[in-house]
Amino acid sequence: MSEMQAFAAIGRIKNLSESSRNTIAIGIWLSVFVCLLFVTAHGQSKLMTAGLLLHLTGAYSTFLLCGKSKNFSLVNGVPYACILTGAVLLCLAPDFPAPLTASLVFLTLTTLMHWFVVSDTRKVFLATEKTSLVSECPT
């Protein structure tokens, strides 16, 4: 894939509506969930499955919960609570080789996604606020 094709793909993803992006994210989450259940049925520990699902849920919740402009309070801690719980479960899983490394990677990705979502939401919120202030000025 060339650089121009990569930028075009990113542009198409950014131009999707919020409901389309949520549908795609839920589809990815469900497909990973089904794959983890299949692997669990064939010998993977339940603690490992639960830990990976909580890590994935924490990452997904940054878009679902933290991306809403009206939710800036305690909701921003939900992804990190999921990541922390997933890290504990991965550490308790007997068959997972590097739980701390995996948890650190998930924490880093979730933090980056959370920062992008919150900073983008704040930009949109501030732009709306400035537009409303400008439109209220008498001419």
TIKE-716429 format. One record per residue: residue in three letters; x negated, y negated, z of N, C-alpha, C in turn. Coordinates in steps of 0.02 Angstrom, whole numbers, plus 32768, in hexadecimal, padded with zeros to 4 digits. Atoms other than C-alpha are relative to their C-alpha. Layout:
// TIKE-716429
ALAXYZXYZXYZ/...
//
This chain:
// TIKE-716429
MET7FD6803A80008000800080007FD37FC28000/SER8028803C80047FB87F597FCE80167FCE8035/GLU7FF280327FCD7FB57EC0803D80427FDC7FF0/MET7FC38022801380407E6C7FDA803E802B800E/GLN7FC97FD37FF280B07F067FEB800E8002804B/ALA7FF780007FB880927F0780A680237FC18018/PHE7FDF803E7FED80C37E5080B680487FFF7FE9/ALA7FBB7FFD8018815E7E6F804C802A802C802D/ALA7FDB7FD37FD381917F0080BD800F7FDD8043/ILE7FF580247FC1817A7E95815980357FCA7FF6/GLY7FCE8033800E81E17E0A81088046801E7FFC/ARG7FBE7FE08004826F7E8380E3801980138045/ILE7FED7FED7FBC826E7EC1819780167FC28027/LYS7FEE803E7FDC82737E0E81DB80427FE47FE7/ASN7FC3801A801C83047DE48167803D802B8010/LEU7FC87FD57FEE836F7E7381A980287FDF8038/SER7FD7801A7FC984007E4682197FEE80248041/GLU80107FE27FBF83F37E6A82D2802180448008/SER7FDE7FC07FFA84737EF582C87FDD80367FD6/SER80257FCF802984117F4A823C7FC080158022/ARG803D7FEF7FDC83707F4182A0800F802C803C/ASN7FED7FD67FC883C97F888338801380467FEA/THR7FEE7FBF801A8410801582CF7FC280287FED/ILE803F7FDF80138363803F828A7FDB80168040/ALA80247FEF7FC28317803A833A802380398024/ILE7FDC7FC87FE083A080AB83807FF580407FDA/GLY800E7FC580288385812282EF7FBB801D800E/ILE80437FE97FEF82CB812A83157FFF80208045/TRP7FFD7FE67FBB82EE814483CF802280458000/LEU7FDD7FBF8001836B81D083AB7FD880367FDE/SER80287FCC802282F7822983327FC78017802D/VAL80357FEC7FD18269822683B1801E80298039/PHE7FDE7FDB7FCB82E482618437800E80487FEA/VAL7FF17FBD8019831B82F583CC7FC080297FF9/CYS80407FDD80078266832283A47FE480158044/LEU80187FEE7FBD8236831C845C802980378020/LEU7FD67FC97FE682CA8389848B7FEF80427FDF/PHE80137FC380248298840684057FBE801B801C/VAL80417FEB7FE681E5840B8445800780198048/THR7FF47FEA7FBB8224841B84F8801F80468000/ALA7FE27FBD8005828D84B184C57FCC80357FEE/HIS80347FD1801581EC850084827FC27FFD802D/GLY80377FFA7FD2817E84EB851C7FE47FC1801E/GLN801A803E7FE281598433853F80237FF58043/SER7FE2800B7FBE8176840185F480357FC97FFD/LYS7FCB80327FFD8211839E86217FE77FBE801A/LEU801E803E7FE881A8831F867E7FDF7FD97FC8/MET802080218039814682FA85E180357FE17FD2/THR7FCA801A802A81E682E7857C80207FC2801F/ALA7FE180387FDE8234827485FD7FD27FC38001/GLY8030803780008195820B860A7FFB7FDE7FBD/LEU8005801D8043818781F3854F80417FDB7FED/LEU7FC18022800E824081C8854180067FBE8026/LEU7FFE803F7FDB8231814685CA7FD17FCC7FE3/HIS802D802F8022819B80FA857380217FE47FC1/LEU7FDE8016803D81FD80F284D1803B7FD28010/THR7FC7802A7FEC829580AB852A7FE87FBB8018/GLY801C80407FEA822A8025857B7FED7FD47FC5/ALA80138026803B81E57FF184D3803E7FE87FDA/TYR7FC38013802582927FF1848280287FCB8026/SER7FD8802F7FD982E17F9085117FE77FB87FFA/THR80188044800B82727EFB84EA80297FDE7FCA/PHE7FD7801D803682D77EE1844B80497FFC8015/LEU7FB97FFC7FF183807F15848F80137FD08038/LEU7FED80297FC6837F7EB985367FDE7FBC8001/CYS8026803E7FF882F67E36853480077FD27FC3/GLY7FF98028803C831E7DF88484803B7FD18001/LYS7FC5802A7FFB83BF7DA684BB7FED7FBF8024/SER801580407FE483AA7CED84DF801E7FF18045/LYS7FE2800F7FBF841F7CED85757FE5802C8038/ASN801A7FD17FCE83C37D7B85CF7FB77FF1800E/PHE8045800F7FEF83267D2E861A7FF1800C804A/SER800C7FF77FB883357D6786CD7FE08044800E/LEU801A7FBF7FEA831C7E1387197FFB80337FC7/VAL7FFF7FD18039833B7E6886717FBA80087FE2/ASN80437FFB801C82887E43863C7FD480328024/GLY80267FCD7FDC824A7EBF86BE801380477FEF/VAL7FE87FBD801182AD7F5286787FCD80277FD7/PRO80317FD98026822C7F8485F37FC58018802A/TYR803A7FEE7FD781A17F858674801380348034/ALA7FE97FCB7FD282087FEC86EE800380437FDD/CYS7FFF7FC280278223806D86657FB980197FF3/ILE80457FED800D816A806C863A7FDF801D803E/LEU801D7FE87FC28137808186F0801B80448013/THR7FE17FBF7FF181B2810F870B7FE680367FD0/GLY801B7FD1803181788162866A7FB88013800F/ALA80467FF27FEF80C3815386A17FFB8030803A/VAL80007FD27FC780E981A98746801280467FEA/LEU7FEC7FBE80188143823686ED7FCA80217FD6/LEU80367FE4802880B5824C86717FC68017802C/CYS80357FEB7FD3803882538700801280418024/LEU7FEA7FC27FDF80A082DD87518007803B7FD0/ALA7FF87FCB803280B1833F86AE7FC0802B7FFE/PRO803C7FD57FFE803C83D686B47FDE80097FBC/ASP801C7FF18042802283E385F87FEE7FC27FD7/PHE8012803D80257FFF832D85C87FB77FF0800E/PRO804980057FF57F43831385AD7FE87FBC801A/ALA801A80427FEC7F2E825685C5803A7FD18011/PRO7FC580297FF07FC28207861F7FF07FB6800C/LEU801080467FF37F6A816886567FF17FDA7FC0/THR800F802080407F28814285A9803F7FF47FD8/ALA7FC2800880257FD181608558802C7FCA8020/SER7FD780327FDD802980F785DC7FE47FBA7FF5/LEU801E8041800D7FAD806985C3800E7FE97FB9/VAL7FF0801180457FC9806E850780497FEA7FFB/PHE7FB9801380018087806A851F800B7FBD8023/LEU7FF9803F7FDC80777FDD859D7FE77FC57FD5/THR801B8035802B800B7F77852580307FF17FC7/LEU7FD1800B803780837F91849480417FDF8017/THR7FC3801E7FE6811A7F6984FE7FF67FB78014/THR800E80457FEE80C87ECC85417FFB7FD47FC3/LEU80058027803E809D7E91849280457FF67FE0/MET7FBD8006801D814C7EB68452802B7FD0802A/HIS7FDA802B7FD481987E6084EA7FEC7FB77FF6/TRP80178045800B812C7DC684CF801A7FE57FBE/PHE7FE880178041815B7DBC8416804B7FF38002/VAL7FB780087FFD82147DD3843B80137FC38028/VAL7FEF80387FD5821A7D5684C97FE97FBE7FE1/SER8017803E801E81B07CD3847080297FEE7FC3/ASP7FD6800E803A82177CE483D180457FEA8016/THR7FBF80137FE682B87CDA84357FFE7FB9801B/ARG800580447FE4827C7C3F848F7FFA7FCC7FC9/LYS8005802F8038824D7BEE83E980447FF37FE3/VAL7FBD8007801C82FB7C0F83A6802C7FD88030/PHE7FD980237FCE834A7BD484497FEE7FB68003/LEU801580467FFE82E27B35844D80137FDB7FC0/ALA7FEC8020803F83057B128395804A7FF18001/THR7FB7800C7FFB83C07B2583B6800E7FC7802F/GLU7FF680357FD083B37AB4844D7FEE7FBC7FE1/LYS8015803F802083557A2E83EA80327FEC7FCB/THR7FCF800F803483D17A3B835A80407FE6801F/SER7FC280177FE084647A2883D17FF77FBA801D/LEU800C80437FE78413799084217FFF7FCD7FC8/VAL8003802E803883F37941837980467FF67FE3/SER7FBE8007801E84A37966833A80307FD9802D/GLU7FD580247FD384EF791583D67FF17FB68000/CYS8011804780018498786F83B8802E7FDA7FD2/PRO7FD38027802C850D77EA83747FD87FE17FC7/THR8022801E803A84E277A882C8801F7FBE7FEF/
//
